[in-house]
C-alpha cells in the first residue's frame, strides 16, 4: 500500500465518517427490529443522528480555535471530545424517545473508550483512526455477525496509518489494542456476543 493510497484510505474512513457510517448501520439494525416503522420515526431517528453529528463537528472545529497555541496532540483530543459530546446527545435523545437499545449502547461504548484515549494521547499518540474504526466495527459485529466485513476496514486502518506516515506501527497497534480491550470489557460486562444475548 503506497503512501498516497494509505492517505486516501485514512481520509475515506476517517473517524468522523466511519463512526457515522456505523451509526447509520446501528440505526438500520434497530429499525429492522422495530415493529413500528412509519416514515416520521425514520426521519426523526436520522435527524437525531444528524443533530448529534452537528454538535460533534461544532465542538471538534470550535475547540481548536479556542486553543490556538496548543500542542499537536490536541487535534486528536478535540476530535475525541467532539465525538463524545455528539454521541452523548444522540444517546440521551434516543433513550428519551425509547427507540431501542442498540444506538445508546453504541454511543456509550464509544464515549467510554474516549476517556482512556484522552488520558493516553498526551503521553503516547495512539491512533484515533484505528481506535474509532475498531470499536464501531467490533461493536456492530458483536451485535450481529453480518457486520463482520466492517472489521476488515478497521484492520486496513491499522496498516494504513503507518504507511501514510501519520503514526508509527506502535501507535497504530496501540489504537488496535485499546479498541480490542474496550470491546472485550464491553462483551464481558454485557454478555453481548454470546449466542443467547440480544442488545
MIDOSE-1310 file (N, C-alpha, C; in nm, 2 decimals, decimal comma, always signed):
residues 199
xxxx	+0,09/-0,12/+0,00/+0,00/+0,00/+0,00/+0,09/+0,12/+0,00; +0,08/+0,21/-0,10/+0,17/+0,32/-0,11/+0,12/+0,43/-0,02; +0,20/+0,53/+0,00/+0,16/+0,64/+0,09/+0,04/+0,71/+0,05; +0,02/+0,74/-0,08/-0,10/+0,81/-0,13/-0,22/+0,72/-0,11
xxxx	-0,21/+0,59/-0,14/-0,33/+0,51/-0,12/-0,36/+0,50/+0,03; -0,26/+0,49/+0,11/-0,29/+0,48/+0,26/-0,35/+0,61/+0,31; -0,30/+0,72/+0,26/-0,36/+0,85/+0,30/-0,51/+0,86/+0,25; -0,54/+0,82/+0,13/-0,67/+0,82/+0,08/-0,76/+0,73/+0,16
xxxx	-0,71/+0,61/+0,20/-0,79/+0,52/+0,28/-0,82/+0,58/+0,42; -0,72/+0,65/+0,47/-0,73/+0,71/+0,61/-0,84/+0,82/+0,60; -0,84/+0,89/+0,49/-0,94/+1,00/+0,48/-1,08/+0,95/+0,45; -1,09/+0,84/+0,37/-1,22/+0,79/+0,33/-1,29/+0,73/+0,46
xxxx	-1,21/+0,67/+0,55/-1,26/+0,60/+0,67/-1,22/+0,68/+0,79; -1,21/+0,81/+0,78/-1,17/+0,89/+0,90/-1,27/+0,87/+1,01; -1,23/+0,89/+1,14/-1,32/+0,86/+1,25/-1,46/+0,92/+1,24; -1,46/+1,05/+1,20/-1,59/+1,12/+1,20/-1,68/+1,06/+1,09
xxxx	-1,62/+1,00/+0,98/-1,71/+0,94/+0,88/-1,74/+0,80/+0,91; -1,64/+0,72/+0,96/-1,66/+0,58/+0,99/-1,76/+0,56/+1,11; -1,74/+0,64/+1,21/-1,83/+0,63/+1,32/-1,98/+0,66/+1,28; -1,99/+0,76/+1,19/-2,12/+0,80/+1,14/-2,18/+0,69/+1,06
xxxx	-2,10/+0,63/+0,97/-2,14/+0,52/+0,88/-2,19/+0,40/+0,97; -2,11/+0,37/+1,07/-2,15/+0,26/+1,16/-2,27/+0,30/+1,25; -2,29/+0,42/+1,28/-2,41/+0,47/+1,35/-2,53/+0,45/+1,26; -2,52/+0,48/+1,13/-2,63/+0,45/+1,04/-2,66/+0,30/+1,03
xxxx	-2,56/+0,22/+1,03/-2,58/+0,08/+1,03/-2,66/+0,04/+1,16; -2,62/+0,09/+1,27/-2,69/+0,06/+1,40/-2,83/+0,11/+1,40; -2,86/+0,23/+1,34/-3,00/+0,28/+1,32/-3,08/+0,18/+1,24; -3,02/+0,14/+1,13/-3,09/+0,04/+1,04/-3,11/-0,09/+1,11
xxxx	-3,02/-0,14/+1,18/-3,04/-0,26/+1,26/-3,16/-0,24/+1,36; -3,16/-0,13/+1,42/-3,27/-0,11/+1,52/-3,40/-0,09/+1,45; -3,40/-0,03/+1,34/-3,53/-0,01/+1,26/-3,58/-0,15/+1,21; -3,49/-0,24/+1,17/-3,53/-0,37/+1,13/-3,60/-0,45/+1,24
xxxx	-3,55/-0,42/+1,36/-3,61/-0,49/+1,48/-3,73/-0,43/+1,53; -3,76/-0,31/+1,49/-3,88/-0,24/+1,54/-4,01/-0,28/+1,47; -4,11/-0,29/+1,55/-4,24/-0,33/+1,49/-4,31/-0,20/+1,42; -4,27/-0,08/+1,47/-4,32/+0,04/+1,41/-4,22/+0,11/+1,33
xxxx	-4,25/+0,13/+1,20/-4,15/+0,19/+1,11/-4,22/+0,30/+1,02; -4,30/+0,39/+1,08/-4,35/+0,49/+1,00/-4,24/+0,59/+0,96; -4,26/+0,66/+0,84/-4,16/+0,75/+0,79/-4,12/+0,86/+0,89; -4,22/+0,90/+0,97/-4,19/+1,01/+1,07/-4,08/+0,96/+1,17
xxxx	-4,09/+0,83/+1,21/-4,00/+0,78/+1,31/-3,86/+0,76/+1,24; -3,86/+0,72/+1,12/-3,73/+0,70/+1,05/-3,66/+0,84/+1,03; -3,74/+0,94/+0,99/-3,68/+1,07/+0,97/-3,64/+1,13/+1,11; -3,71/+1,11/+1,21/-3,68/+1,16/+1,34/-3,54/+1,09/+1,39
xxxx	-3,53/+0,96/+1,37/-3,41/+0,90/+1,41/-3,28/+0,95/+1,34; -3,30/+0,96/+1,21/-3,19/+1,01/+1,12/-3,16/+1,16/+1,16; -3,27/+1,23/+1,20/-3,25/+1,37/+1,24/-3,17/+1,38/+1,37; -3,20/+1,29/+1,46/-3,12/+1,29/+1,59/-2,97/+1,26/+1,56
xxxx	-2,95/+1,16/+1,48/-2,82/+1,12/+1,44/-2,74/+1,24/+1,37; -2,81/+1,31/+1,28/-2,75/+1,42/+1,22/-2,73/+1,54/+1,31; -2,82/+1,56/+1,41/-2,80/+1,67/+1,50/-2,68/+1,64/+1,59; -2,67/+1,51/+1,64/-2,56/+1,48/+1,72/-2,43/+1,50/+1,65
xxxx	-2,43/+1,47/+1,52/-2,31/+1,49/+1,44/-2,28/+1,64/+1,42; -2,38/+1,72/+1,41/-2,36/+1,86/+1,40/-2,29/+1,92/+1,53; -2,34/+1,87/+1,64/-2,28/+1,91/+1,77/-2,14/+1,86/+1,78; -2,11/+1,74/+1,74/-1,97/+1,68/+1,74/-1,88/+1,77/+1,66
xxxx	-1,92/+1,81/+1,54/-1,84/+1,89/+1,45/-1,82/+2,03/+1,50; -1,92/+2,08/+1,57/-1,91/+2,22/+1,63/-1,80/+2,22/+1,73; -1,80/+2,11/+1,82/-1,70/+2,10/+1,92/-1,57/+2,08/+1,86; -1,56/+1,98/+1,77/-1,43/+1,95/+1,70/-1,37/+2,07/+1,63
xxxx	-1,45/+2,15/+1,56/-1,40/+2,26/+1,49/-1,38/+2,38/+1,58; -1,46/+2,40/+1,68/-1,46/+2,51/+1,77/-1,35/+2,51/+1,87; -1,33/+2,40/+1,93/-1,22/+2,39/+2,04/-1,08/+2,43/+1,99; -1,04/+2,39/+1,88/-0,90/+2,43/+1,83/-0,89/+2,58/+1,81
xxxx	-1,00/+2,65/+1,78/-0,99/+2,79/+1,76/-0,97/+2,86/+1,90; -1,02/+2,80/+2,01/-1,00/+2,85/+2,14/-0,86/+2,82/+2,19; -0,80/+2,71/+2,14/-0,67/+2,66/+2,19/-0,57/+2,69/+2,08; -0,55/+2,81/+2,04/-0,46/+2,84/+1,92/-0,32/+2,79/+1,94
xxxx	-0,26/+2,80/+2,06/-0,12/+2,77/+2,09/-0,11/+2,63/+2,16; -0,19/+2,54/+2,12/-0,20/+2,41/+2,19/-0,10/+2,31/+2,12; -0,05/+2,21/+2,20/+0,03/+2,11/+2,14/-0,04/+2,03/+2,03; +0,04/+1,96/+1,95/-0,01/+1,89/+1,83/-0,11/+1,78/+1,87
xxxx	-0,10/+1,72/+1,98/-0,19/+1,61/+2,02/-0,33/+1,66/+2,05; -0,35/+1,79/+2,06/-0,48/+1,84/+2,09/-0,58/+1,82/+1,98; -0,53/+1,80/+1,85/-0,62/+1,78/+1,74/-0,69/+1,65/+1,76; -0,62/+1,54/+1,80/-0,69/+1,41/+1,84/-0,78/+1,43/+1,96
xxxx	-0,74/+1,51/+2,06/-0,82/+1,52/+2,18/-0,95/+1,60/+2,15; -0,94/+1,71/+2,07/-1,06/+1,78/+2,04/-1,16/+1,70/+1,95; -1,10/+1,62/+1,86/-1,19/+1,53/+1,78/-1,26/+1,43/+1,87; -1,19/+1,37/+1,97/-1,25/+1,28/+2,06/-1,35/+1,34/+2,15
xxxx	-1,32/+1,46/+2,20/-1,42/+1,53/+2,28/-1,54/+1,56/+2,20; -1,53/+1,61/+2,08/-1,64/+1,64/+2,00/-1,73/+1,52/+1,97; -1,66/+1,41/+1,94/-1,73/+1,28/+1,92/-1,81/+1,24/+2,04; -1,74/+1,25/+2,16/-1,81/+1,21/+2,28/-1,93/+1,29/+2,31
xxxx	-1,92/+1,42/+2,29/-2,03/+1,51/+2,32/-2,15/+1,48/+2,22; -2,12/+1,47/+2,10/-2,22/+1,44/+2,00/-2,29/+1,31/+2,03; -2,21/+1,21/+2,06/-2,27/+1,07/+2,09/-2,35/+1,08/+2,22; -2,31/+1,16/+2,32/-2,40/+1,17/+2,44/-2,53/+1,24/+2,41
xxxx	-2,53/+1,33/+2,32/-2,66/+1,39/+2,27/-2,74/+1,29/+2,21; -2,69/+1,21/+2,12/-2,76/+1,10/+2,05/-2,82/+1,00/+2,15; -2,73/+0,96/+2,24/-2,77/+0,86/+2,34/-2,88/+0,91/+2,42; -2,87/+1,03/+2,47/-2,98/+1,09/+2,56/-3,11/+1,10/+2,49
xxxx	-3,11/+1,15/+2,37/-3,23/+1,17/+2,29/-3,29/+1,03/+2,26; -3,21/+0,94/+2,22/-3,25/+0,80/+2,18/-3,32/+0,73/+2,30; -3,26/+0,74/+2,41/-3,32/+0,68/+2,53/-3,45/+0,75/+2,57; -3,45/+0,88/+2,56/-3,57/+0,95/+2,60/-3,69/+0,91/+2,51
xxxx	-3,66/+0,89/+2,38/-3,76/+0,85/+2,28/-3,79/+0,70/+2,29; -3,71/+0,63/+2,36/-3,73/+0,48/+2,38/-3,73/+0,41/+2,24; -3,63/+0,44/+2,16/-3,62/+0,38/+2,02/-3,55/+0,25/+2,02; -3,50/+0,20/+2,13/-3,43/+0,07/+2,13/-3,29/+0,09/+2,20
xxxx	-3,23/-0,03/+2,22/-3,10/-0,03/+2,30/-2,97/-0,02/+2,22; -2,98/-0,05/+2,09/-2,85/-0,06/+2,01/-2,78/+0,07/+2,00; -2,84/+0,17/+1,95/-2,78/+0,30/+1,93/-2,73/+0,36/+2,07; -2,80/+0,36/+2,17/-2,75/+0,41/+2,30/-2,63/+0,33/+2,35
xxxx	-2,63/+0,20/+2,33/-2,51/+0,11/+2,37/-2,39/+0,15/+2,29; -2,42/+0,16/+2,16/-2,31/+0,20/+2,06/-2,25/+0,33/+2,11; -2,33/+0,43/+2,14/-2,28/+0,56/+2,18/-2,21/+0,55/+2,31; -2,26/+0,48/+2,41/-2,20/+0,47/+2,54/-2,06/+0,40/+2,53
xxxx	-2,05/+0,30/+2,45/-1,92/+0,23/+2,43/-1,81/+0,33/+2,37; -1,86/+0,40/+2,27/-1,76/+0,50/+2,21/-1,72/+0,61/+2,31; -1,82/+0,66/+2,39/-1,78/+0,76/+2,49/-1,69/+0,70/+2,59; -1,72/+0,58/+2,63/-1,63/+0,51/+2,73/-1,49/+0,49/+2,69
xxxx	-1,47/+0,46/+2,56/-1,33/+0,44/+2,51/-1,26/+0,57/+2,49; -1,34/+0,68/+2,48/-1,28/+0,81/+2,46/-1,21/+0,86/+2,59; -1,25/+0,81/+2,70/-1,19/+0,85/+2,83/-1,04/+0,81/+2,84; -1,01/+0,68/+2,82/-0,87/+0,64/+2,82/-0,79/+0,70/+2,71
xxxx	-0,86/+0,71/+2,59/-0,79/+0,77/+2,48/-0,74/+0,91/+2,51; -0,83/+0,99/+2,57/-0,79/+1,13/+2,61/-0,68/+1,13/+2,71; -0,68/+1,03/+2,80/-0,57/+1,02/+2,90/-0,44/+0,98/+2,84; -0,44/+0,89/+2,75/-0,32/+0,83/+2,69/-0,26/+0,93/+2,58
xxxx	-0,34/+0,99/+2,51/-0,29/+1,07/+2,39/-0,18/+1,18/+2,43; -0,19/+1,25/+2,54/-0,08/+1,34/+2,56/+0,06/+1,28/+2,58; +0,06/+1,15/+2,63/+0,19/+1,09/+2,65/+0,23/+0,99/+2,54; +0,13/+0,94/+2,47/+0,15/+0,84/+2,36/+0,04/+0,86/+2,26
xxxx	+0,07/+0,90/+2,14/-0,02/+0,93/+2,04/-0,08/+0,81/+1,97; -0,16/+0,73/+2,05/-0,22/+0,61/+1,98/-0,31/+0,66/+1,87; -0,33/+0,58/+1,77/-0,40/+0,62/+1,65/-0,55/+0,63/+1,68; -0,61/+0,75/+1,67/-0,76/+0,76/+1,69/-0,83/+0,70/+1,57
xxxx	-0,76/+0,71/+1,45/-0,82/+0,65/+1,33/-0,85/+0,50/+1,35; -0,74/+0,43/+1,41/-0,76/+0,29/+1,43/-0,86/+0,26/+1,54; -0,85/+0,34/+1,65/-0,94/+0,31/+1,76/-1,08/+0,33/+1,72; -1,11/+0,44/+1,65/-1,25/+0,47/+1,61/-1,30/+0,39/+1,49
xxxx	-1,21/+0,30/+1,44/-1,25/+0,21/+1,34/-1,28/+0,07/+1,40; -1,19/+0,03/+1,50/-1,20/-0,10/+1,56/-1,33/-0,10/+1,65; -1,35/+0,00/+1,73/-1,46/-0,01/+1,83/-1,60/-0,01/+1,76; -1,63/+0,08/+1,66/-1,76/+0,07/+1,60/-1,78/-0,06/+1,52
xxxx	-1,68/-0,10/+1,44/-1,69/-0,23/+1,37/-1,70/-0,35/+1,46; -1,62/-0,35/+1,57/-1,63/-0,46/+1,66/-1,77/-0,46/+1,73; -1,82/-0,35/+1,77/-1,95/-0,34/+1,84/-2,06/-0,40/+1,75; -2,06/-0,35/+1,63/-2,17/-0,40/+1,53/-2,15/-0,55/+1,51
xxxx	-2,03/-0,60/+1,50/-2,01/-0,74/+1,48/-2,06/-0,82/+1,60; -2,04/-0,77/+1,72/-2,09/-0,83/+1,84/-2,24/-0,84/+1,84; -2,30/-0,73/+1,79/-2,45/-0,73/+1,79/-2,50/-0,82/+1,68; -2,44/-0,82/+1,57/-2,49/-0,90/+1,45/-2,37/-0,94/+1,37
xxxx	-2,34/-1,07/+1,36/-2,22/-1,12/+1,29/-2,21/-1,08/+1,14; -2,33/-1,04/+1,09/-2,33/-1,00/+0,95/-2,25/-0,87/+0,93; -2,22/-0,80/+1,03/-2,14/-0,67/+1,02/-1,99/-0,70/+1,02; -1,95/-0,83/+1,02/-1,81/-0,86/+1,03/-1,73/-0,80/+0,92
xxxx	-1,78/-0,78/+0,80/-1,69/-0,72/+0,69/-1,64/-0,58/+0,73; -1,71/-0,51/+0,83/-1,66/-0,38/+0,87/-1,53/-0,39/+0,95; -1,51/-0,51/+1,01/-1,38/-0,53/+1,08/-1,26/-0,53/+0,98; -1,28/-0,57/+0,86/-1,18/-0,56/+0,76/-1,13/-0,41/+0,74
xxxx	-1,23/-0,32/+0,74/-1,20/-0,18/+0,73/-1,11/-0,14/+0,84; -1,14/-0,18/+0,96/-1,06/-0,15/+1,08/-0,92/-0,20/+1,07; -0,91/-0,33/+1,03/-0,78/-0,39/+1,02/-0,70/-0,32/+0,91; -0,77/-0,27/+0,80/-0,70/-0,20/+0,70/-0,64/-0,07/+0,75
xxxx	-0,71/-0,01/+0,85/-0,67/+0,12/+0,91/-0,54/+0,10/+0,99; -0,53/-0,02/+1,05/-0,41/-0,05/+1,13/-0,29/-0,04/+1,04; -0,30/-0,08/+0,92/-0,19/-0,08/+0,82/-0,17/+0,06/+0,76; -0,29/+0,12/+0,73/-0,29/+0,24/+0,65/-0,22/+0,36/+0,73
xxxx	-0,24/+0,37/+0,86/-0,19/+0,49/+0,93/-0,04/+0,49/+0,93; +0,03/+0,38/+0,96/+0,18/+0,39/+0,95/+0,23/+0,42/+0,81; +0,16/+0,35/+0,71/+0,21/+0,37/+0,57/+0,18/+0,51/+0,52; +0,08/+0,58/+0,58/+0,05/+0,71/+0,54/+0,15/+0,81/+0,61
xxxx	+0,23/+0,76/+0,70/+0,32/+0,84/+0,77/+0,26/+0,92/+0,89; +0,13/+0,89/+0,92/+0,06/+0,96/+1,03/+0,09/+0,91/+1,17; +0,13/+0,78/+1,18/+0,16/+0,72/+1,31/+0,27/+0,62/+1,29; +0,33/+0,58/+1,40/+0,43/+0,47/+1,40/+0,34/+0,34/+1,40
xxxx	+0,41/+0,23/+1,38/+0,34/+0,10/+1,39/+0,30/+0,08/+1,53; +0,38/+0,12/+1,63/+0,34/+0,10/+1,77/+0,22/+0,18/+1,80; +0,21/+0,30/+1,75/+0,09/+0,39/+1,78/-0,04/+0,33/+1,71; -0,02/+0,27/+1,60/-0,13/+0,21/+1,53/-0,18/+0,08/+1,60
xxxx	-0,08/+0,00/+1,64/-0,12/-0,12/+1,72/-0,17/-0,08/+1,86; -0,12/+0,03/+1,91/-0,18/+0,08/+2,04/-0,33/+0,11/+2,03; -0,37/+0,17/+1,92/-0,51/+0,20/+1,89/-0,59/+0,07/+1,88; -0,53/-0,03/+1,81/-0,59/-0,16/+1,80/-0,61/-0,22/+1,94
xxxx	-0,50/-0,22/+2,02/-0,51/-0,29/+2,15/-0,61/-0,22/+2,24; -0,62/-0,09/+2,24/-0,71/-0,01/+2,32/-0,86/-0,05/+2,28; -0,88/-0,05/+2,14/-1,01/-0,08/+2,09/-1,05/-0,22/+2,13; -0,96/-0,32/+2,11/-1,00/-0,46/+2,14/-1,02/-0,48/+2,29
xxxx	-0,94/-0,41/+2,38/-0,96/-0,41/+2,52/-1,10/-0,36/+2,56; -1,14/-0,25/+2,50/-1,27/-0,19/+2,52/-1,38/-0,28/+2,48; -1,37/-0,35/+2,37/-1,47/-0,44/+2,32/-1,48/-0,56/+2,41; -1,36/-0,61/+2,45/-1,36/-0,73/+2,54/-1,43/-0,70/+2,67
xxxx	-1,40/-0,58/+2,73/-1,46/-0,54/+2,85/-1,61/-0,52/+2,84; -1,65/-0,46/+2,73/-1,80/-0,44/+2,70/-1,87/-0,58/+2,69; -1,81/-0,67/+2,61/-1,87/-0,80/+2,59/-1,88/-0,88/+2,72; -1,77/-0,86/+2,80/-1,77/-0,93/+2,93/-1,88/-0,88/+3,03
xxxx	-1,89/-0,75/+3,03/-1,99/-0,68/+3,12/-2,13/-0,70/+3,08; -2,16/-0,71/+2,95/-2,30/-0,71/+2,90/-2,34/-0,85/+2,85; -2,24/-0,94/+2,82/-2,28/-1,07/+2,76/-2,31/-1,06/+2,61; -2,30/-0,94/+2,55/-2,32/-0,92/+2,41/-2,22/-1,01/+2,34
xxxx	-2,27/-1,07/+2,23/-2,18/-1,16/+2,16/-2,20/-1,31/+2,19; -2,26/-1,33/+2,31/-2,30/-1,47/+2,34/-2,41/-1,51/+2,25; -2,42/-1,64/+2,23/-2,53/-1,69/+2,14/-2,67/-1,65/+2,19; -2,68/-1,64/+2,32/-2,82/-1,62/+2,37/-2,85/-1,47/+2,39
xxx	-2,75/-1,38/+2,37/-2,77/-1,24/+2,40/-2,83/-1,16/+2,29; -2,91/-1,06/+2,33/-2,96/-0,96/+2,24/-2,94/-0,82/+2,30; -2,89/-0,73/+2,23/-2,87/-0,60/+2,28/-3,00/-0,53/+2,30
